Amino acid sequence: MVAFVKEFLKTFGAFFRKNRVCLLLLFLLFYRFAEAQLVRLVIPFLLDAREAGGLGLTTGQVGFVYGTIGVIALTCGGLLGGMLVSQKGLKYWLWPMVLIMHLPDAAFIYLAYAQPANFAVINLCVAIEQFGYGFGFTAYMLYMIYIARGQHETAHYAICTGFMALGMMLPGMFSGWLQEIIGYQHFFVWVMLATIPGFIVAALVPLDPEFGRKA
């Protein structure tokens, strides 16, 4: 038991002795800072009555928009991201992925202000945002692999997933409260402003130009 505890502490400590570990942790926590807030409010926004600022969809419509169209777009974005990174590496595609992940969040600003009744338009906006999220999330997953490289790779990847969950949980804790105060329109504007930390951490983190490229 003592040997197990020592090995655990050694493995855990080795993670925090990685080069520029503070920047790595900031990336894990803030790359999805905006998306962590957006994802908590999408379904309530789609369901809430128009008088409350939502789109007034039925649960069946939300299931189709977010559970079918959204999932398909998310999957397609992730697959395309993985294929492109395998050709030229993560460093080459990191900034396009950051842009394509965050900028489509603006689709919800349009939905909140215009409140379109056209179901096809709603589907298109959600699909664009989810495709961008899937495409950009590829960079996040690959960077966790990049961080975990070396000794104790599996354990260090598990630590990364813990910080990934923390990066989603903490912003999500106040997103509902914030939306109740400022309303959906201003909330989605805030989400766009909240993408700024994602751009900053992407600019700061170290990355091998060859990482992710298929040999």
Buried (B, 14 or more C-beta within 10 A) or exposed (E): EEEEEEEEEEBEEBBEEBEEEEBBBBBBBBBBBBBBBBBBBBBBBBBBEEEEBBBBBEEEBBBBBBEEBBEBBBEBBBEBBBEBBBEBBBBBBBEBBBBBBBBBBBBBBEBBEEBBEEEEBBBBBBBBBBBBBBBBBBBBBBBBBBBBEEEBEEBBBBBBEEBBEBBBEEBBEEBEEBBEEEEBBBBBBBBBEBBEBBBBBBEEBEBEEEBBBEE
